Amino acid sequence: MSTQPQKPENQDTVTMAEAIEITGFSRQTIYDRINSGELVPLPKPRGYKKNPLVKFLRADVEKLLNS
């Protein structure tokens, strides 16, 4: 029996609003962290060309609290 690693969509994810709430950062600060490479948003599912919902792994957002 082999266990395959979970794909990001199966892991605990958070939205931009939730990331702001968790970190206490402003939306602009979250975008600054994305632009600097400190926080990487999850890829959008295929077929969602204009999906405005940005998601992150919860663990990645929580790492910002320790940086």
C-alpha positions in Angstrom: 0.0 0.0 0.0 1.6 3.3 -1.1 0.5 6.7 0.0 0.7 9.4 -2.5 1.3 13.0 -1.4 -1.8 15.1 -1.3 -2.3 17.7 -4.0 -2.6 21.3 -2.8 -6.3 21.4 -3.5 -6.8 18.6 -0.9 -4.8 20.5 1.7 -6.0 23.1 4.1 -6.4 26.3 2.0 -7.3 29.9 2.9 -8.7 32.7 0.8 -7.2 36.2 0.6 -9.7 37.5 3.2 -8.8 34.6 5.6 -5.1 35.3 5.1 -5.6 38.9 6.1 -7.5 37.8 9.2 -4.9 35.2 10.2 -1.9 37.5 9.7 -3.5 40.9 10.6 -1.8 42.3 7.4 -3.4 44.6 5.0 -4.4 43.3 1.5 -1.5 45.4 0.0 1.0 43.8 2.4 -0.2 40.3 1.3 0.2 41.4 -2.3 3.7 42.7 -1.5 4.6 39.3 0.0 3.3 37.6 -3.1 5.4 39.9 -5.3 8.5 39.3 -3.2 8.0 35.6 -3.4 7.4 35.1 0.3 3.9 33.9 -0.3 2.8 31.9 -3.4 -0.8 31.7 -4.3 -2.2 28.3 -5.4 -2.7 27.9 -9.2 -6.3 28.5 -10.3 -8.2 25.5 -11.5 -8.5 25.0 -15.2 -11.5 26.7 -16.7 -11.5 29.5 -14.2 -10.0 32.3 -16.4 -11.4 35.1 -14.3 -11.8 33.5 -10.9 -11.1 36.4 -8.5 -10.6 34.0 -5.6 -6.9 33.8 -4.6 -6.1 30.9 -2.4 -3.0 29.9 -0.4 -1.9 27.0 1.7 -2.7 27.7 5.4 0.8 26.6 6.4 2.4 29.1 4.0 0.2 32.0 5.5 1.1 30.9 9.0 4.8 31.0 8.1 4.4 34.8 7.5 3.7 35.2 11.2 7.2 33.9 12.0 9.0 36.0 9.5 
